[in-house]
Amino acid sequence: MNKGTITQPLAPDGSRPVVALVAHDGRKEEMAQWAAYNEGTLSRCTLWATQTTGRTLQAALKLKIHLLLSGPLGGDAQLGTLIAEGRVDVVVFFWDPLTSQPHDVDVKALLRLAVLHDVPIACNRSTADYLISSPLFAVPANYREARGQQAPSAPDGTSS
């Protein structure tokens, strides 16, 4: 797969939760620790991450992680598109509220889209723990129904 190009279904059979993982530089280690602690649960998910976060996670975990572009290079915008299309079930975004980001507009847009499209978003470890331990997390089809959305589909329009 080319760097940052989405060429396959986000969830191959539609039954796996689709989780997007993003962390600002100052929070990548915390994200890696959280993901390592939850590796068993995350192994039953389809994982997407912005490139730098994804590479950090790939070094810490033995999980397949699909990579988007780096956040400042368009990865945040790619993730926003996936959220708007209803193709992501949960976003875990450990953002740094104390550091100014050059792509702050993209970060705010990503947060806005998650809220607008009713996609759960965890911005810290405690919230991520609550989301991943929720009974709704393990059954994305039921949660998608409750939100009135279909299962994520592949770029070619087929069901995933």
C-alpha positions in Angstrom: 0.0 0.0 0.0 1.3 3.4 -0.8 2.1 5.8 2.0 -1.2 7.4 3.2 -3.4 5.8 0.5 -6.6 4.0 1.5 -7.0 1.1 -0.9 -9.0 -1.5 1.0 -12.0 -1.8 3.3 -11.5 -0.2 6.7 -13.1 -3.2 8.3 -12.9 -6.3 6.2 -16.1 -8.0 7.5 -17.8 -5.0 9.2 -17.8 -6.8 12.6 -14.4 -5.5 13.8 -14.3 -2.1 15.5 -12.5 0.4 13.3 -10.2 2.4 15.6 -8.2 5.5 14.6 -5.1 6.3 16.7 -3.5 9.7 16.7 -1.0 11.3 19.1 0.9 14.6 19.1 4.6 14.2 19.5 4.5 14.9 23.3 1.9 12.2 23.8 3.2 9.4 21.5 4.9 7.5 24.3 1.7 7.6 26.4 -0.2 6.3 23.3 2.3 3.5 22.9 2.0 2.5 26.6 -1.8 2.6 26.4 -1.9 0.6 23.2 0.5 -2.0 24.7 -1.6 -2.4 27.8 -4.7 -2.9 25.5 -3.0 -4.9 22.8 -5.3 -7.9 23.3 -8.4 -5.8 22.7 -6.8 -3.8 19.9 -5.8 -7.1 18.2 -9.6 -7.6 17.5 -9.9 -4.2 15.8 -9.0 -2.8 12.4 -6.4 -0.1 13.3 -5.6 3.1 11.4 -3.2 5.7 12.5 -1.5 8.8 11.2 1.9 7.9 10.0 4.2 9.0 12.8 1.9 7.7 15.5 1.4 4.5 13.5 5.2 3.9 13.2 5.6 4.5 16.9 2.9 1.9 17.6 4.3 -0.6 15.1 7.6 -0.5 17.0 5.8 -1.2 20.3 3.2 -3.7 19.2 2.8 -6.8 17.1 -0.4 -5.5 15.4 -1.2 -4.6 11.8 -1.7 -0.8 11.7 -2.8 0.9 8.4 -1.1 4.2 7.9 -2.5 7.5 6.8 -0.3 10.5 6.0 1.5 12.2 8.9 -1.0 14.6 10.6 0.6 17.9 9.5 0.9 16.5 5.9 -2.8 15.7 5.6 -3.3 12.7 7.8 -5.7 14.6 10.1 -7.7 15.6 7.0 -7.7 12.0 5.7 -9.0 10.9 9.1 -11.6 13.6 9.1 -12.9 12.3 5.7 -13.2 8.8 7.1 -15.1 10.1 10.1 -17.5 12.1 7.8 -18.0 9.0 5.7 -19.0 6.9 8.7 -16.0 4.6 8.3 -14.5 4.9 11.8 -16.1 3.7 15.0 -13.8 5.2 17.6 -11.0 7.8 17.6 -8.3 7.8 20.2 -6.5 11.1 19.8 -4.0 12.0 22.5 -3.5 15.6 21.7 -1.3 18.0 23.5 -3.4 20.9 24.9 -0.3 22.8 26.1 1.7 22.9 22.9 0.8 25.1 19.9 0.5 22.9 16.8 1.2 24.3 13.3 -1.7 22.3 12.0 -4.1 23.4 14.8 -6.9 24.1 12.4 -6.8 20.5 11.2 -6.8 19.3 14.8 -9.9 21.4 15.6 -11.6 20.2 12.4 -11.0 16.6 13.4 -12.5 17.1 16.8 -15.4 19.0 15.3 -16.1 16.2 12.8 -16.0 13.5 15.5 -18.6 15.4 17.6 -20.7 16.2 14.5 -20.9 12.6 13.3 -21.3 11.2 16.8 -18.0 9.2 16.7 -16.7 8.6 20.2 -13.3 10.3 20.6 -11.0 9.9 23.5 -8.5 12.7 24.1 -6.8 11.2 27.1 -5.9 7.8 28.6 -8.8 7.7 31.1 -11.4 8.3 28.4 -9.7 5.8 26.1 -10.0 3.2 28.9 -13.7 3.9 29.3 -14.3 3.6 25.6 -12.3 0.4 25.0 -14.0 -1.3 28.0 -17.5 -0.3 27.0 -19.8 -3.2 25.9 -20.6 -1.2 22.8 -17.0 -1.2 21.7 -16.9 -4.9 21.0 -20.1 -4.8 18.8 -19.7 -2.0 16.3 -22.6 -3.2 14.2 -25.0 -2.6 17.1 -23.5 0.8 17.8 -23.6 1.8 14.1 -27.3 0.9 14.1 -27.9 3.0 17.1 -26.2 5.9 15.3 -28.2 5.2 12.2 -25.1 4.4 10.1 -24.3 1.5 7.9 -21.2 -0.7 8.3 -18.1 0.9 6.8 -17.7 0.2 3.1 -14.7 -0.2 0.9 -13.6 2.6 -1.4 -15.1 0.6 -4.3 -18.6 0.7 -2.6 -18.7 -2.9 -1.4 -19.7 -3.7 2.2 -16.9 -4.4 4.5 
